[in-house]
Amino acid sequence: MPKLTKRLIDDTPFPPSGQVFIRDSVLRGFALRVTKGTKTFVLEKRVRGRVRRITIGPYGPLTVDQARKQAEAHVGAIAQGEDPAQARQDRVREPTFGDLAVLYEQRHLPMKRSARDDRSMLDTHLKDLKTRKLSDISRNEIVLLHSKIGETAPYLANRAVALLRKMFNLAKDWGMFQGENPATRIHFFKEKERDRFVRPDEFPRLFAASLEEPDEYVRGAFFTYLFTGARREEVLTMRWEDISLEQAEWRIPQTKADSPHVLPLAGPLLAVLSKLPRQDGNPYVFAGRNGSHRVNIKRAWGRIRTKVGVSDVRLHDLRRTVGSWLAGSGESLQLIGAVLNHSNISTTRIYARLDLDPLRRALEQNASKMLLTVHKHFQRKEGRKHRRGSIPTPSLPALQRLVSAATN
């Protein structure tokens, strides 16, 4: 039994059929398997009472010395009670991220109100991960992905990492993954809280453009956004059975707060909804195809906002518009929170910032008080004689004109 060398391997011809083994005289169990057109290094050892053949790799990409070192490492692992052959099989059968995505959609998404957003993320920004083994996905790779998405969409980049983090945690719970979660300890981009809403000067034009939208279901959805402040999914999935035209109420059975929510329907919206045709076999108010509801009305919204010149207003800003207008009317934060179904009052506090009238009144009163102080100062000085004569006491209107001139 010769020692495996490069010359010996090169001189060994390929058999016309079957396989031939050339065993190494130096390392017991190390051998070259020669078949028609291939030469492959293998290691044959008894592992836990069974003879296992472990494929090391092809000759060419691997030299004899490299293959022998790998074989020696396997021998050492076997001596410590490991089974390299079984580990290799487990590796081949290891679930991919695509396998996890399928299970995630079956087990977890039915419980989420944002299921549609997760599916969209999996089919776009995370689609290249689906063929990868779970253990092959590294933290550094996710950091780079987060950075790439964040160049144009920081909020979306943060949502992608949060989704990956949740999925890997579930993979561990489901026995699909044993390593460290690669989506942890990633610094999120700072997210700016939006306070954009449709202003009073923009609303008439936006309303007129909405009236010109040819699709009556899309028009109805827009008006429901504007007159209720409900969330996108809540609006698009509105069912006839959940609204009462007689009582002018809409009962939203499932919300982000994980509880039902009842909203009154204002007269203008009630008139719009009552005129919408109902499709046989379709339970949804804003009917789509195949008995379902409208899923995406962004294209129509893009037409409307481009026509009006408010390209920075998003669909979700219509919800914020309702809150801001309520705040501008002097309604309390508690009432605004009840309308928008906020579970935390801190979420509603943004609308206190959007209503500037209380701040304006306070600053006007403060400015008047400051000018009055100046006026009284001059009054106290009146009558005193100076070298250049007496100091006249300016009136309050005169002081106001003085301030106006100084700031122009």
PyMOL commands that set and color helices and strands:
alter all, ss='L'
color gray80, all
select helices_A, chain A and resi 6-11+64-79+84-93+97-107+109-111+115-123+127-129+134-136+139-150+154-173+203-211+216-228+232-236+240-242+267-274+298-308+315-328+333-340+345-348+350-354+357-381+396-406
alter helices_A, ss='H'
color red, helices_A
select strands_A, chain A and resi 19-23+30-35+38-47+50-58+243-244+249-252+261-264
alter strands_A, ss='S'
color yellow, strands_A
deselect
rebuild
show_as cartoon
